[in-house]
């Protein structure tokens, strides 16, 4: 008798992400499908819009990571008009981008993914949220999370107009310069963020690394995939968010590719499945060979762990220390354990805060010269950044008057889509047996994709707390034989 | 304050980007104050209450339901109707719920064209040419389903009766806090009110003093084409700033970022069509003689629909692009 299990994370409200598990006659998992049932069609309705409006229009793809879309679009405009921002313009962009990365990573660690570790994967569902984290690490810390976030977002709003849906990106620079007063605010916010990131690292060490069961859990086969990895690196192969060269390494750690964002179509392709609105990216150089890992499959991964895997280290001192500790614990070369994303994310938080501090201390950043005016006739532009959730591509074609005629957007989570699908399938196979699944096991299945901090359709980001979950086990006739609710 | 005396509220999202939810989180410590004042009975993005919990409430038991996002799917429509029944007051929260928002620009295109663009025309699609997502798909292990993709984006009040409107993309934090306070204190205005100042954005713009009494624009320019003076009226600099036709309440955030207002707060009261109002406001400052010159000035505004109806196409008199006759029979949703 075949059975189906449906995990519908957003309950029956709006199917933003859904796991459908088919069992075989013995009650073992035959195949788990991860479906994304939503599409908004930005690629179509931006046609006819003014290119310079793209940073503001595309930020509405996601209100959680609007800065990532805003910045990828702004860089695509640089390329479209063939202009380079002056040094201060570029530095202001990277300053705000670093503030955004630090704040977003902190949100994920304390509100979303962290509870699974700090409170525990098997803890009761009602404790596995930010309140449980505060219980574990103290109320003062909870207040500091809110305080740091407020200060960083306040800075972004002061410079970029608004934190949610910024307006400052223009081809060749930014809309306004940074006053000395704002520079000092940025320096203060950065110093606080550096301290906070160090604290977060300490909290991770204490509550997670100090737990003897953790290493075994993180490195278990259920959460392991040997795939390719992609991310931006600087000239010294260090992790970078705002700009760099795309580097791809294989499952063994060998560099496969190194290319400019403008050449993405030579290397990145998307596979369409009829059962999901999300497209699945793969490496063109290897090809699509189905949902499989290993060096013969074009499936690759992005986001914090992938960025650390493609890099030789971090460009700032404290982040480098943290990176070395990470490598000493989990091994140098690519780390294939999906759950190590959480650790990688904190290391990146340290880097983002330190990078922000460097830029805020740079006297050149207050130079009033923040824009290079475009003069070229626009035709085509590509912009790439590392969003919190991975490499983000914006690609526009325009007419000679700068009206968009075609747009291609590959959002961070899409790059991870195939590997996330693999992770869910593998975790389900390992954890669900004999057709029975308890709530704790289902959370562990869910953890296999929460580690990627997925942003399905970039519209469906889950905020504080955790996702609601209903599991239905049905027999071949569709009769409900088991229901598990996580309330 | 005990739970018994707290008014219950619900927050729900339809088709939105999550920015409205982030704006609520941005209340920061104030959010803790809100939690003191009200009992949040339903907030799926943050808390674990389920649809069943909402269904178990008495009709009208919720003091208010704040609903953000436009309405696109049948699930969203059902939830909106359910919350309408359970809530004494429904607040359309943010540009998308109020006017359709930026995703409402999808109403310019047919859903089949959108699917074709995303899954067939995209230059990165490879190896699976021709495949489209299907509502019912047979896989080796059984059947998988997807909801239909609808290109017709509706505002909340095109689906249910709405009592109050909280504008903005996203609504400014101060207005959110005031709305909740007014709700708790029972000081809400008359039904249909927009919970924001009923004056034009120019009134709170730090550049207001530099706006000429008789403003005339010789030529319009686009933001990327020249440097923008951070102190002078943007319209007077020849930039299409929708401040004169847009409601205040955001402290002129975008002009504060040295960019023109794009109209996310919507119009002031008694304006039926924000885009038409904005177009007329801009037309009134045109300094042009004769048809040719007027045509030249208008041509400088490169994308009138995306400029004037950026956040309000679904709420506009037109609502959406007129469907070609051959496709009329497939129309799925009437405004």
Interface residues (C-beta under 8 A of the other chain):
Chain A: X2 X4 X10 X11 X12 X13 X14 X15 X20 X22 X30 X31 X33 X35 X37 X38 X39 X40 X41 X42 X43 X44 X45 X46 X47 X48 X49 X50 X52 X53 X56 X57 X60 X61 X62 X63 X64 X66 X77 X81 X125 X126 X143 X146 X147 X149 X150 X153 X157 X159 X160 X161 X162 X163 X164 X165 X166 X167 X168 X170 X171 X172 X175 X176 X264 X265 X268 X269 X270 X271 X272 X273 X274 X275 X276 X277 X279 X281 X282 X284 X287 X288 X371 X373 X374 X395 X401 X402 X403 X406 X408 X410 X458 X459 X460 X461 X462 X463 X464 X465 X466 X468 X485 X486 X487
Chain B: X12 X13 X14 X15 X16 X17 X18 X19 X20 X21 X22 X23 X25 X26 X28 X29 X44 X45 X46 X47 X48 X50 X51 X73 X75 X76 X79 X101 X102 X103 X105 X106 X108 X109 X111 X113 X114 X115 X117 X118 X119 X121 X122 X123 X124 X125 X126 X127 X128 X131 X132 X133 X134 X137 X139 X140 X141 X142 X144 X146 X147 X149 X151 X169 X170 X222 X223 X224 X225 X226 X227 X228 X230 X253 X254 X256 X257 X258 X259 X262 X302 X303 X305 X306 X307 X310
